Amino acid sequence: MRRRGTATLALAAAAVLTCAACGGGSGADAGADLAGPVGASSSVGARGGVRVGVVLPDTRSSARWESFDKPLLQKAFDDAGIRVDIRNALGDTAAFASAADAMIKEGVRVLIIANIDNASGAQVQAKAKAAGVATIDYDRLTLGGSADYYVSFDNVKVGELQGAGLVTCLGARAGARIIELNGSPTDNNATLFKQGYDSQLAPRYAAGWKKVGDRSVPKWDAAQAGTVFQQLLVAAGTRVDGVLVANDGMAQSVIARLRAAHVKAPVTGQDATPEGLRSVLLGEQCMTVYKAVALEAVGAAGAATALIRGGSVDTGGKTTRDAVGRRDVPSVLLAPQPVTAATVKDVVADGFVRAGEICTTDEARAACAKYGVQ
């Protein structure tokens, strides 16, 4: 199972890279172009130094940025033969801008960002554009920005999977009382997730379910999520039947608050973190959403390769609307997958996480054995 899953992921990643980089010439041409001088560089090597800069947002909104995206982006660019500089702004917009400025001055050809917020992200992209540096929005679209391309998952679909998952977990329960805990109001992805899950929950609300709380959590902060949820839980008289939570990190805080209040209610999540997957196996979280970050990283590397080679990126005609900038951004959008206790093993088989990261307690090991996670 592990070998088959890993092979499938590798083949899919190769397909994404081939598709994203089409239109840019041969591999030999790419090597020649990459070896040529392109302004100042932070490092010099056989291929002429750093060609791509990547600025990630933080380490707190999700464990994914350092645990998954950073190493997978490094591998994707290593495999593509491109020198890359990857930095994390640690949630500081000034540090974000400083890192991007340094990369632009060092002569990168392409700048990839996952913004902290739209305003600071747009400012960075404006500077890059003025310097003739191509930009790619990674995972999060920068509203009002100027990215040449956007590489992410179908984020409305992510929300749809979360909403449908909660509906499935609650079954035919009449009059269910629901709390929605949304992501950061400055993250366009959070808006898209909510659009998706509300499309699934709206018919249930119309049929008698009741929304008893609906709040967004600044910067996806898990600790703050616990505080916000506690306030909503108290306001609802601790009567809640289900909680739509936008990601696994915040879901952990919600689960802890529910446990302290002796309330049992299904909780959703996203990112397929080891903690989230463990909670799914233990029945504390009814589902999460797996986004194969390896494919996203390969897609970003493929798009950057095409831009460096002077080619275009094959998006299959997909675009994402930037309502602030009033433009449609060409987009490489990947398909997310819902994960329940029965399918946690598939995420492990894909090599995204190891069983040892999930099966860490006696209770978790028993659940891993039950559901074939190894």
Contacts in CASP RR format, 6 or more apart in sequence:
PFRMAT RR
TARGET T0000
AUTHOR 0000-0000-0000
METHOD contacts of the structure
MODEL  1
MRRRGTATLALAAAAVLTCAACGGGSGADAGADLAGPVGASSSVGARGGV
RVGVVLPDTRSSARWESFDKPLLQKAFDDAGIRVDIRNALGDTAAFASAA
DAMIKEGVRVLIIANIDNASGAQVQAKAKAAGVATIDYDRLTLGGSADYY
VSFDNVKVGELQGAGLVTCLGARAGARIIELNGSPTDNNATLFKQGYDSQ
LAPRYAAGWKKVGDRSVPKWDAAQAGTVFQQLLVAAGTRVDGVLVANDGM
AQSVIARLRAAHVKAPVTGQDATPEGLRSVLLGEQCMTVYKAVALEAVGA
AGAATALIRGGSVDTGGKTTRDAVGRRDVPSVLLAPQPVTAATVKDVVAD
GFVRAGEICTTDEARAACAKYGVQ
1 345 0 8 1.000
1 346 0 8 1.000
1 349 0 8 1.000
2 348 0 8 1.000
2 349 0 8 1.000
2 351 0 8 1.000
4 349 0 8 1.000
5 346 0 8 1.000
5 349 0 8 1.000
5 350 0 8 1.000
5 351 0 8 1.000
6 349 0 8 1.000
6 350 0 8 1.000
6 351 0 8 1.000
8 350 0 8 1.000
9 292 0 8 1.000
9 294 0 8 1.000
9 295 0 8 1.000
9 350 0 8 1.000
9 351 0 8 1.000
12 292 0 8 1.000
12 295 0 8 1.000
13 76 0 8 1.000
13 294 0 8 1.000
13 295 0 8 1.000
13 298 0 8 1.000
14 298 0 8 1.000
16 295 0 8 1.000
16 298 0 8 1.000
16 299 0 8 1.000
16 302 0 8 1.000
16 332 0 8 1.000
16 334 0 8 1.000
17 76 0 8 1.000
17 80 0 8 1.000
17 298 0 8 1.000
17 299 0 8 1.000
17 301 0 8 1.000
17 302 0 8 1.000
17 305 0 8 1.000
19 314 0 8 1.000
19 316 0 8 1.000
20 151 0 8 1.000
20 298 0 8 1.000
20 299 0 8 1.000
20 301 0 8 1.000
20 302 0 8 1.000
20 303 0 8 1.000
20 305 0 8 1.000
20 306 0 8 1.000
20 313 0 8 1.000
20 314 0 8 1.000
20 332 0 8 1.000
21 302 0 8 1.000
21 303 0 8 1.000
21 305 0 8 1.000
21 306 0 8 1.000
21 309 0 8 1.000
21 313 0 8 1.000
22 306 0 8 1.000
22 312 0 8 1.000
22 313 0 8 1.000
22 314 0 8 1.000
23 306 0 8 1.000
23 309 0 8 1.000
23 311 0 8 1.000
23 312 0 8 1.000
23 314 0 8 1.000
24 30 0 8 1.000
24 306 0 8 1.000
24 309 0 8 1.000
24 310 0 8 1.000
24 311 0 8 1.000
24 312 0 8 1.000
25 309 0 8 1.000
25 311 0 8 1.000
29 309 0 8 1.000
30 305 0 8 1.000
30 308 0 8 1.000
30 309 0 8 1.000
31 47 0 8 1.000
31 81 0 8 1.000
33 308 0 8 1.000
33 309 0 8 1.000
33 310 0 8 1.000
34 47 0 8 1.000
34 48 0 8 1.000
34 51 0 8 1.000
34 81 0 8 1.000
34 82 0 8 1.000
34 308 0 8 1.000
35 46 0 8 1.000
35 47 0 8 1.000
35 48 0 8 1.000
36 48 0 8 1.000
37 48 0 8 1.000
38 48 0 8 1.000
38 51 0 8 1.000
38 107 0 8 1.000
38 109 0 8 1.000
39 107 0 8 1.000
40 105 0 8 1.000
40 106 0 8 1.000
40 107 0 8 1.000
41 48 0 8 1.000
41 49 0 8 1.000
41 50 0 8 1.000
41 106 0 8 1.000
41 107 0 8 1.000
42 49 0 8 1.000
42 50 0 8 1.000
42 85 0 8 1.000
42 102 0 8 1.000
42 103 0 8 1.000
42 106 0 8 1.000
43 49 0 8 1.000
43 50 0 8 1.000
43 83 0 8 1.000
43 85 0 8 1.000
45 83 0 8 1.000
47 81 0 8 1.000
47 82 0 8 1.000
47 83 0 8 1.000
48 83 0 8 1.000
49 83 0 8 1.000
50 83 0 8 1.000
50 84 0 8 1.000
50 85 0 8 1.000
50 103 0 8 1.000
50 106 0 8 1.000
50 107 0 8 1.000
50 108 0 8 1.000
51 82 0 8 1.000
51 83 0 8 1.000
51 84 0 8 1.000
51 108 0 8 1.000
51 109 0 8 1.000
51 110 0 8 1.000
51 304 0 8 1.000
51 308 0 8 1.000
52 77 0 8 1.000
52 82 0 8 1.000
52 83 0 8 1.000
52 84 0 8 1.000
52 85 0 8 1.000
52 108 0 8 1.000
52 109 0 8 1.000
52 110 0 8 1.000
52 111 0 8 1.000
52 112 0 8 1.000
52 304 0 8 1.000
52 308 0 8 1.000
53 84 0 8 1.000
53 85 0 8 1.000
53 86 0 8 1.000
53 87 0 8 1.000
53 103 0 8 1.000
53 108 0 8 1.000
53 110 0 8 1.000
53 111 0 8 1.000
53 112 0 8 1.000
54 73 0 8 1.000
54 84 0 8 1.000
54 85 0 8 1.000
54 86 0 8 1.000
54 87 0 8 1.000
54 111 0 8 1.000
54 112 0 8 1.000
54 113 0 8 1.000
54 138 0 8 1.000
54 300 0 8 1.000
55 87 0 8 1.000
55 88 0 8 1.000
55 89 0 8 1.000
55 96 0 8 1.000
55 99 0 8 1.000
55 100 0 8 1.000
55 103 0 8 1.000
55 111 0 8 1.000
55 112 0 8 1.000
55 113 0 8 1.000
55 114 0 8 1.000
55 124 0 8 1.000
56 65 0 8 1.000
56 66 0 8 1.000
56 69 0 8 1.000
56 70 0 8 1.000
56 86 0 8 1.000
56 87 0 8 1.000
56 88 0 8 1.000
56 89 0 8 1.000
56 114 0 8 1.000
57 65 0 8 1.000
57 88 0 8 1.000
57 89 0 8 1.000
57 91 0 8 1.000
57 96 0 8 1.000
57 114 0 8 1.000
57 115 0 8 1.000
57 116 0 8 1.000
57 140 0 8 1.000
58 65 0 8 1.000
58 88 0 8 1.000
58 89 0 8 1.000
58 90 0 8 1.000
58 91 0 8 1.000
58 116 0 8 1.000
58 219 0 8 1.000
59 65 0 8 1.000
59 66 0 8 1.000
59 88 0 8 1.000
59 90 0 8 1.000
59 91 0 8 1.000
60 91 0 8 1.000
60 219 0 8 1.000
60 220 0 8 1.000
60 221 0 8 1.000
60 222 0 8 1.000
61 184 0 8 1.000
61 187 0 8 1.000
61 219 0 8 1.000
61 220 0 8 1.000
61 221 0 8 1.000
62 220 0 8 1.000
62 247 0 8 1.000
62 248 0 8 1.000
62 249 0 8 1.000
62 271 0 8 1.000
62 273 0 8 1.000
63 249 0 8 1.000
63 271 0 8 1.000
63 273 0 8 1.000
63 275 0 8 1.000
64 271 0 8 1.000
64 273 0 8 1.000
64 293 0 8 1.000
65 88 0 8 1.000
65 114 0 8 1.000
66 88 0 8 1.000
67 273 0 8 1.000
68 293 0 8 1.000
68 352 0 8 1.000
69 114 0 8 1.000
69 139 0 8 1.000
69 293 0 8 1.000
69 296 0 8 1.000
69 297 0 8 1.000
70 86 0 8 1.000
70 88 0 8 1.000
72 293 0 8 1.000
72 294 0 8 1.000
72 296 0 8 1.000
72 297 0 8 1.000
73 84 0 8 1.000
73 86 0 8 1.000
73 297 0 8 1.000
73 300 0 8 1.000
73 301 0 8 1.000
74 84 0 8 1.000
74 86 0 8 1.000
75 297 0 8 1.000
76 294 0 8 1.000
76 297 0 8 1.000
76 298 0 8 1.000
76 299 0 8 1.000
76 300 0 8 1.000
76 301 0 8 1.000
76 302 0 8 1.000
77 83 0 8 1.000
77 84 0 8 1.000
77 301 0 8 1.000
77 304 0 8 1.000
79 298 0 8 1.000
79 301 0 8 1.000
80 301 0 8 1.000
80 302 0 8 1.000
80 304 0 8 1.000
80 305 0 8 1.000
82 301 0 8 1.000
82 304 0 8 1.000
82 305 0 8 1.000
82 308 0 8 1.000
85 103 0 8 1.000
85 106 0 8 1.000
85 108 0 8 1.000
87 99 0 8 1.000
89 95 0 8 1.000
89 96 0 8 1.000
89 99 0 8 1.000
89 116 0 8 1.000
91 116 0 8 1.000
91 219 0 8 1.000
92 116 0 8 1.000
93 116 0 8 1.000
93 117 0 8 1.000
93 120 0 8 1.000
96 113 0 8 1.000
96 115 0 8 1.000
96 116 0 8 1.000
96 120 0 8 1.000
96 121 0 8 1.000
96 124 0 8 1.000
97 120 0 8 1.000
97 123 0 8 1.000
97 124 0 8 1.000
100 111 0 8 1.000
100 113 0 8 1.000
100 124 0 8 1.000
100 127 0 8 1.000
100 128 0 8 1.000
101 127 0 8 1.000
103 111 0 8 1.000
104 111 0 8 1.000
104 127 0 8 1.000
104 128 0 8 1.000
104 131 0 8 1.000
104 133 0 8 1.000
107 133 0 8 1.000
108 133 0 8 1.000
109 133 0 8 1.000
109 134 0 8 1.000
109 304 0 8 1.000
109 307 0 8 1.000
109 308 0 8 1.000
110 133 0 8 1.000
110 134 0 8 1.000
110 135 0 8 1.000
110 136 0 8 1.000
110 304 0 8 1.000
110 307 0 8 1.000
110 308 0 8 1.000
111 124 0 8 1.000
111 125 0 8 1.000
111 128 0 8 1.000
111 133 0 8 1.000
111 134 0 8 1.000
111 135 0 8 1.000
111 136 0 8 1.000
112 135 0 8 1.000
112 136 0 8 1.000
112 137 0 8 1.000
112 138 0 8 1.000
112 300 0 8 1.000
112 304 0 8 1.000
113 121 0 8 1.000
113 124 0 8 1.000
113 125 0 8 1.000
113 135 0 8 1.000
113 136 0 8 1.000
113 137 0 8 1.000
113 138 0 8 1.000
113 142 0 8 1.000
114 137 0 8 1.000
114 138 0 8 1.000
114 139 0 8 1.000
114 140 0 8 1.000
115 121 0 8 1.000
115 124 0 8 1.000
115 137 0 8 1.000
115 140 0 8 1.000
115 142 0 8 1.000
116 186 0 8 1.000
116 219 0 8 1.000
117 186 0 8 1.000
117 187 0 8 1.000
118 142 0 8 1.000
118 143 0 8 1.000
118 144 0 8 1.000
118 145 0 8 1.000
118 186 0 8 1.000
118 188 0 8 1.000
118 324 0 8 1.000
121 142 0 8 1.000
121 145 0 8 1.000
122 142 0 8 1.000
122 143 0 8 1.000
122 144 0 8 1.000
122 145 0 8 1.000
122 146 0 8 1.000
125 135 0 8 1.000
125 142 0 8 1.000
125 145 0 8 1.000
125 146 0 8 1.000
125 147 0 8 1.000
126 145 0 8 1.000
126 146 0 8 1.000
128 134 0 8 1.000
128 135 0 8 1.000
129 135 0 8 1.000
129 146 0 8 1.000
134 148 0 8 1.000
134 304 0 8 1.000
134 307 0 8 1.000
135 146 0 8 1.000
135 147 0 8 1.000
135 148 0 8 1.000
136 147 0 8 1.000
136 148 0 8 1.000
136 149 0 8 1.000
136 150 0 8 1.000
136 151 0 8 1.000
136 300 0 8 1.000
136 303 0 8 1.000
136 304 0 8 1.000
136 307 0 8 1.000
137 147 0 8 1.000
137 149 0 8 1.000
137 150 0 8 1.000
137 151 0 8 1.000
137 152 0 8 1.000
137 329 0 8 1.000
138 151 0 8 1.000
138 152 0 8 1.000
138 296 0 8 1.000
138 300 0 8 1.000
139 151 0 8 1.000
139 152 0 8 1.000
139 153 0 8 1.000
139 189 0 8 1.000
139 296 0 8 1.000
140 152 0 8 1.000
140 187 0 8 1.000
140 188 0 8 1.000
140 189 0 8 1.000
141 147 0 8 1.000
141 150 0 8 1.000
141 152 0 8 1.000
141 188 0 8 1.000
141 189 0 8 1.000
141 320 0 8 1.000
141 322 0 8 1.000
141 329 0 8 1.000
142 188 0 8 1.000
142 322 0 8 1.000
143 188 0 8 1.000
143 322 0 8 1.000
143 323 0 8 1.000
143 324 0 8 1.000
143 325 0 8 1.000
144 322 0 8 1.000
144 324 0 8 1.000
144 325 0 8 1.000
145 322 0 8 1.000
145 324 0 8 1.000
145 325 0 8 1.000
147 329 0 8 1.000
148 307 0 8 1.000
148 330 0 8 1.000
149 303 0 8 1.000
149 307 0 8 1.000
149 313 0 8 1.000
149 315 0 8 1.000
149 329 0 8 1.000
149 330 0 8 1.000
149 331 0 8 1.000
149 332 0 8 1.000
150 320 0 8 1.000
150 329 0 8 1.000
150 330 0 8 1.000
150 331 0 8 1.000
150 332 0 8 1.000
151 296 0 8 1.000
151 299 0 8 1.000
151 300 0 8 1.000
151 303 0 8 1.000
151 331 0 8 1.000
151 332 0 8 1.000
152 189 0 8 1.000
152 296 0 8 1.000
152 320 0 8 1.000
152 331 0 8 1.000
152 332 0 8 1.000
152 333 0 8 1.000
152 334 0 8 1.000
153 291 0 8 1.000
153 296 0 8 1.000
153 333 0 8 1.000
153 334 0 8 1.000
153 335 0 8 1.000
153 336 0 8 1.000
154 333 0 8 1.000
154 334 0 8 1.000
154 335 0 8 1.000
154 336 0 8 1.000
155 189 0 8 1.000
155 192 0 8 1.000
155 193 0 8 1.000
156 192 0 8 1.000
156 193 0 8 1.000
156 195 0 8 1.000
156 196 0 8 1.000
157 196 0 8 1.000
157 335 0 8 1.000
157 336 0 8 1.000
158 192 0 8 1.000
158 193 0 8 1.000
158 196 0 8 1.000
158 270 0 8 1.000
158 289 0 8 1.000
158 291 0 8 1.000
158 336 0 8 1.000
159 192 0 8 1.000
159 193 0 8 1.000
159 194 0 8 1.000
159 195 0 8 1.000
159 196 0 8 1.000
159 197 0 8 1.000
159 200 0 8 1.000
159 270 0 8 1.000
159 289 0 8 1.000
160 196 0 8 1.000
160 197 0 8 1.000
160 199 0 8 1.000
160 200 0 8 1.000
161 287 0 8 1.000
161 289 0 8 1.000
161 336 0 8 1.000
161 337 0 8 1.000
161 338 0 8 1.000
162 193 0 8 1.000
162 196 0 8 1.000
162 197 0 8 1.000
162 200 0 8 1.000
162 244 0 8 1.000
162 246 0 8 1.000
162 268 0 8 1.000
162 269 0 8 1.000
162 270 0 8 1.000
162 287 0 8 1.000
162 289 0 8 1.000
163 196 0 8 1.000
163 197 0 8 1.000
163 200 0 8 1.000
163 201 0 8 1.000
163 244 0 8 1.000
163 268 0 8 1.000
164 200 0 8 1.000
164 338 0 8 1.000
165 200 0 8 1.000
165 268 0 8 1.000
165 286 0 8 1.000
165 287 0 8 1.000
165 338 0 8 1.000
166 178 0 8 1.000
166 197 0 8 1.000
166 200 0 8 1.000
166 201 0 8 1.000
166 242 0 8 1.000
166 244 0 8 1.000
166 266 0 8 1.000
166 268 0 8 1.000
166 286 0 8 1.000
166 287 0 8 1.000
167 200 0 8 1.000
167 201 0 8 1.000
167 204 0 8 1.000
168 286 0 8 1.000
168 287 0 8 1.000
169 242 0 8 1.000
169 266 0 8 1.000
169 268 0 8 1.000
169 286 0 8 1.000
169 287 0 8 1.000
170 176 0 8 1.000
170 241 0 8 1.000
170 242 0 8 1.000
170 266 0 8 1.000
173 241 0 8 1.000
174 208 0 8 1.000
175 208 0 8 1.000
175 209 0 8 1.000
175 210 0 8 1.000
175 241 0 8 1.000
176 204 0 8 1.000
176 209 0 8 1.000
176 210 0 8 1.000
176 241 0 8 1.000
176 242 0 8 1.000
177 209 0 8 1.000
177 210 0 8 1.000
177 212 0 8 1.000
177 236 0 8 1.000
177 239 0 8 1.000
177 240 0 8 1.000
177 241 0 8 1.000
177 242 0 8 1.000
178 201 0 8 1.000
178 205 0 8 1.000
178 209 0 8 1.000
178 210 0 8 1.000
178 211 0 8 1.000
178 212 0 8 1.000
178 213 0 8 1.000
178 240 0 8 1.000
178 241 0 8 1.000
178 242 0 8 1.000
178 243 0 8 1.000
178 244 0 8 1.000
179 211 0 8 1.000
179 212 0 8 1.000
179 213 0 8 1.000
179 214 0 8 1.000
179 229 0 8 1.000
179 232 0 8 1.000
179 233 0 8 1.000
179 236 0 8 1.000
179 240 0 8 1.000
179 242 0 8 1.000
179 243 0 8 1.000
179 244 0 8 1.000
180 194 0 8 1.000
180 197 0 8 1.000
180 198 0 8 1.000
180 201 0 8 1.000
180 211 0 8 1.000
180 213 0 8 1.000
180 214 0 8 1.000
180 215 0 8 1.000
180 243 0 8 1.000
180 244 0 8 1.000
181 215 0 8 1.000
181 217 0 8 1.000
181 225 0 8 1.000
181 228 0 8 1.000
181 229 0 8 1.000
181 232 0 8 1.000
181 243 0 8 1.000
181 244 0 8 1.000
181 245 0 8 1.000
181 246 0 8 1.000
181 250 0 8 1.000
181 254 0 8 1.000
182 190 0 8 1.000
182 193 0 8 1.000
182 194 0 8 1.000
182 214 0 8 1.000
182 215 0 8 1.000
182 216 0 8 1.000
182 217 0 8 1.000
182 246 0 8 1.000
183 190 0 8 1.000
183 193 0 8 1.000
183 194 0 8 1.000
183 216 0 8 1.000
183 217 0 8 1.000
183 220 0 8 1.000
183 246 0 8 1.000
183 247 0 8 1.000
183 250 0 8 1.000
184 190 0 8 1.000
184 216 0 8 1.000
184 217 0 8 1.000
184 218 0 8 1.000
184 219 0 8 1.000
184 220 0 8 1.000
185 216 0 8 1.000
185 218 0 8 1.000
186 218 0 8 1.000
186 219 0 8 1.000
187 220 0 8 1.000
190 216 0 8 1.000
190 220 0 8 1.000
190 246 0 8 1.000
193 246 0 8 1.000
193 270 0 8 1.000
194 246 0 8 1.000
197 244 0 8 1.000
197 268 0 8 1.000
201 209 0 8 1.000
201 211 0 8 1.000
201 244 0 8 1.000
205 211 0 8 1.000
212 232 0 8 1.000
212 235 0 8 1.000
212 236 0 8 1.000
212 239 0 8 1.000
212 240 0 8 1.000
213 232 0 8 1.000
213 235 0 8 1.000
213 236 0 8 1.000
215 228 0 8 1.000
215 231 0 8 1.000
215 232 0 8 1.000
217 224 0 8 1.000
217 225 0 8 1.000
217 228 0 8 1.000
217 246 0 8 1.000
217 250 0 8 1.000
218 224 0 8 1.000
220 246 0 8 1.000
220 247 0 8 1.000
220 249 0 8 1.000
220 250 0 8 1.000
222 249 0 8 1.000
222 250 0 8 1.000
222 252 0 8 1.000
222 253 0 8 1.000
223 253 0 8 1.000
225 245 0 8 1.000
225 249 0 8 1.000
225 250 0 8 1.000
225 253 0 8 1.000
225 254 0 8 1.000
226 250 0 8 1.000
226 253 0 8 1.000
226 254 0 8 1.000
226 256 0 8 1.000
226 257 0 8 1.000
229 243 0 8 1.000
229 250 0 8 1.000
229 253 0 8 1.000
229 254 0 8 1.000
229 257 0 8 1.000
230 257 0 8 1.000
233 240 0 8 1.000
233 257 0 8 1.000
233 258 0 8 1.000
233 261 0 8 1.000
233 263 0 8 1.000
238 261 0 8 1.000
238 263 0 8 1.000
240 263 0 8 1.000
240 265 0 8 1.000
241 265 0 8 1.000
242 265 0 8 1.000
242 266 0 8 1.000
242 267 0 8 1.000
243 251 0 8 1.000
243 254 0 8 1.000
243 258 0 8 1.000
243 265 0 8 1.000
243 266 0 8 1.000
243 267 0 8 1.000
243 268 0 8 1.000
244 268 0 8 1.000
245 251 0 8 1.000
245 254 0 8 1.000
245 267 0 8 1.000
245 268 0 8 1.000
245 269 0 8 1.000
246 269 0 8 1.000
246 270 0 8 1.000
247 269 0 8 1.000
247 270 0 8 1.000
247 271 0 8 1.000
248 269 0 8 1.000
248 270 0 8 1.000
248 271 0 8 1.000
248 272 0 8 1.000
248 273 0 8 1.000
248 275 0 8 1.000
248 276 0 8 1.000
248 279 0 8 1.000
248 285 0 8 1.000
248 288 0 8 1.000
249 269 0 8 1.000
249 271 0 8 1.000
249 273 0 8 1.000
249 275 0 8 1.000
249 276 0 8 1.000
250 269 0 8 1.000
251 267 0 8 1.000
251 268 0 8 1.000
251 269 0 8 1.000
251 276 0 8 1.000
251 279 0 8 1.000
251 285 0 8 1.000
251 288 0 8 1.000
252 275 0 8 1.000
252 276 0 8 1.000
252 279 0 8 1.000
254 267 0 8 1.000
255 267 0 8 1.000
255 279 0 8 1.000
255 284 0 8 1.000
255 285 0 8 1.000
258 264 0 8 1.000
258 265 0 8 1.000
258 267 0 8 1.000
259 284 0 8 1.000
266 285 0 8 1.000
266 286 0 8 1.000
267 279 0 8 1.000
267 284 0 8 1.000
267 285 0 8 1.000
267 286 0 8 1.000
268 285 0 8 1.000
268 286 0 8 1.000
268 287 0 8 1.000
268 288 0 8 1.000
269 276 0 8 1.000
269 285 0 8 1.000
269 287 0 8 1.000
269 288 0 8 1.000
269 289 0 8 1.000
270 288 0 8 1.000
270 289 0 8 1.000
270 291 0 8 1.000
271 288 0 8 1.000
271 289 0 8 1.000
271 291 0 8 1.000
272 288 0 8 1.000
272 289 0 8 1.000
272 290 0 8 1.000
272 291 0 8 1.000
272 339 0 8 1.000
272 347 0 8 1.000
272 352 0 8 1.000
272 353 0 8 1.000
273 288 0 8 1.000
273 353 0 8 1.000
274 353 0 8 1.000
274 357 0 8 1.000
274 358 0 8 1.000
276 285 0 8 1.000
276 288 0 8 1.000
277 288 0 8 1.000
277 339 0 8 1.000
277 344 0 8 1.000
277 347 0 8 1.000
277 353 0 8 1.000
277 358 0 8 1.000
278 358 0 8 1.000
278 359 0 8 1.000
278 360 0 8 1.000
278 364 0 8 1.000
278 367 0 8 1.000
279 285 0 8 1.000
280 286 0 8 1.000
280 287 0 8 1.000
280 288 0 8 1.000
280 339 0 8 1.000
280 340 0 8 1.000
280 341 0 8 1.000
280 344 0 8 1.000
281 341 0 8 1.000
281 344 0 8 1.000
281 358 0 8 1.000
281 364 0 8 1.000
281 367 0 8 1.000
281 368 0 8 1.000
281 370 0 8 1.000
281 371 0 8 1.000
281 373 0 8 1.000
282 363 0 8 1.000
282 364 0 8 1.000
282 367 0 8 1.000
283 341 0 8 1.000
286 340 0 8 1.000
287 338 0 8 1.000
287 339 0 8 1.000
287 340 0 8 1.000
288 338 0 8 1.000
288 339 0 8 1.000
289 336 0 8 1.000
289 337 0 8 1.000
289 338 0 8 1.000
289 339 0 8 1.000
290 336 0 8 1.000
290 337 0 8 1.000
290 338 0 8 1.000
290 339 0 8 1.000
290 346 0 8 1.000
290 347 0 8 1.000
290 350 0 8 1.000
290 352 0 8 1.000
291 334 0 8 1.000
291 336 0 8 1.000
291 337 0 8 1.000
292 334 0 8 1.000
292 337 0 8 1.000
292 350 0 8 1.000
292 352 0 8 1.000
293 352 0 8 1.000
294 352 0 8 1.000
295 334 0 8 1.000
296 334 0 8 1.000
299 332 0 8 1.000
302 313 0 8 1.000
303 313 0 8 1.000
303 332 0 8 1.000
306 312 0 8 1.000
306 313 0 8 1.000
307 313 0 8 1.000
313 330 0 8 1.000
313 332 0 8 1.000
315 330 0 8 1.000
315 331 0 8 1.000
315 332 0 8 1.000
315 333 0 8 1.000
317 330 0 8 1.000
318 330 0 8 1.000
318 331 0 8 1.000
318 332 0 8 1.000
318 333 0 8 1.000
319 328 0 8 1.000
319 329 0 8 1.000
319 330 0 8 1.000
319 331 0 8 1.000
320 328 0 8 1.000
320 329 0 8 1.000
320 331 0 8 1.000
320 333 0 8 1.000
321 327 0 8 1.000
321 328 0 8 1.000
321 329 0 8 1.000
322 328 0 8 1.000
322 329 0 8 1.000
337 343 0 8 1.000
337 346 0 8 1.000
339 346 0 8 1.000
339 347 0 8 1.000
341 367 0 8 1.000
341 371 0 8 1.000
342 371 0 8 1.000
344 358 0 8 1.000
344 371 0 8 1.000
344 373 0 8 1.000
345 371 0 8 1.000
345 372 0 8 1.000
345 373 0 8 1.000
345 374 0 8 1.000
347 353 0 8 1.000
348 354 0 8 1.000
348 355 0 8 1.000
348 358 0 8 1.000
348 373 0 8 1.000
348 374 0 8 1.000
355 368 0 8 1.000
355 373 0 8 1.000
355 374 0 8 1.000
358 364 0 8 1.000
358 368 0 8 1.000
358 373 0 8 1.000
359 365 0 8 1.000
359 367 0 8 1.000
359 368 0 8 1.000
359 373 0 8 1.000
367 373 0 8 1.000
368 374 0 8 1.000
END
